[in-house]
Amino acid sequence: QVQLVEFGGGLVQAGGSLRLSCAASGMTFSAYAMGWFRQAPGKEREFVATISWYGGKTYYADSVKGRFTISRDNAKNTVYLQMNSLKPEDTAIYYCAARMAGTTNYDSPSVYHHWGQGTQVTVSS
């Protein structure tokens, strides 16, 4: 049974940093590209970042480019999201997700097969 569990959310002041982790189990982690999405109250789930199965390719939403960094450690079955220069508009529940390597439309939630339960990130002004 595939399981994705996120860690690292919390409350931080604007300008601060957080590092999210997502631990995967029950799957061949290196066979999957991984992504982070977020959902704020009253809004649709939106793409944040994705990383290829080997870590060589990353893509980001324009809203986080230059502030967030996605990375992975296949030996630890873990994907990370380093978030710097946080803004109040980054407040949301953050979800990690897995999609089969080679799939396109990486920014669409529909191509991701497995999802974590989410972790809350709150940025105060």
N, C-alpha and C positions, 0 to 999 in steps of 0.2 A: 504494500500500500504506500503510495507516494505521499510524502508529508513535507511541507515547507513551513518553517517556523521562523518568524521575524523577531529580532531583538533590537534594542537600542533606542526606541522612541522615548519621548519625554518632553519636558517643558524647557524652553531655552529663550533667552532674550534675543531680540533682533541683532544681527551681526555675529551671533555665536555659531557654533558648529555642533553637529551630531554625526555619529557614525552608525548606520543601520547594518545589521547582519541578517542573513537569511540562511539557515541551515537546512539542507535537503537530506532526505532519507527515502529508501525504498525505490530508488531510481538510479540509472547509470548517469550520474551527474554530468560527466564530460560529453554526453551525447546531446545535451540540451543547451541551447542559448537561454540566457536568463534576462529578465527584465524587472524594472521597478515601475509601478504605477502609483497614483495617489487619487484620493477622492475627498473633496471638501464637502461640508454639509450643503445639500441642495444642488450639488453639481455632479456632472457625470465623471466617471473614472477617466483619468487622463494619463497618457504616457509620460514617463519621466526619463528613463534611460534603459538601454539594453546593451548586452555584451555577448559576443559570439562564444561558441563552445570552448574555444581555445584561448579566448581573451584578447585576440589580436585586433578585433574590430569593436568599436563602441559608437553609440549614437545617443544623442541627447535631445530633449525638447529645448526649443529656443529659450524658454523661460528659466532654465537651470544651467544652460551652457556656460562654462567658465566658473561656475560655483560648485557644482556637484561632480563627483567622480565615481564611476562604477568600476568595480574590479571583482575578480574571483580567484579562489584557491581550489583547484580541482582535487588536490590531495585532502582537503578538509571538507569537501562538498559544501562550500559556503560561497555566497556572493555578498558583496558589500556595497554600500552607498555612502560615500563620504560627502557630507553636506556642509558647506562653508558659507559664510556671509548670508545667513538665513534671514528671510524676510517674513513679516506677518502673513503674506499671501502664500507662503509655503505650508501653512497650517493645513493639515489633512491627515487622513489615515493612509499610511503607505503600505503597499502590498508588493511582495515579490511574486514572480510568476515564471513558469518554465514553458518553453516552446521547443519543438524539435529543431535541431540544427538544420539550416538551409531554408527555413520558411521565410517568406517575404512578408511585407506589411508588418514590420516589427513593432509599429506603434499602435496596432489594433489589438484590443483585448481579446478579440475572437480567435486569434491564432495561438493563444497561450492555453496549454492543456491543463496546467496545474497551478493552483494559487495558494498562497498562505492566508492566514486569518487576519493579517494586518496589524500594524502598530501605529499608535497615535503620535503625531508630531505636532506640538503646539509652539508657535513662535509669538512671543509677546512683544509689543511695541514699546 
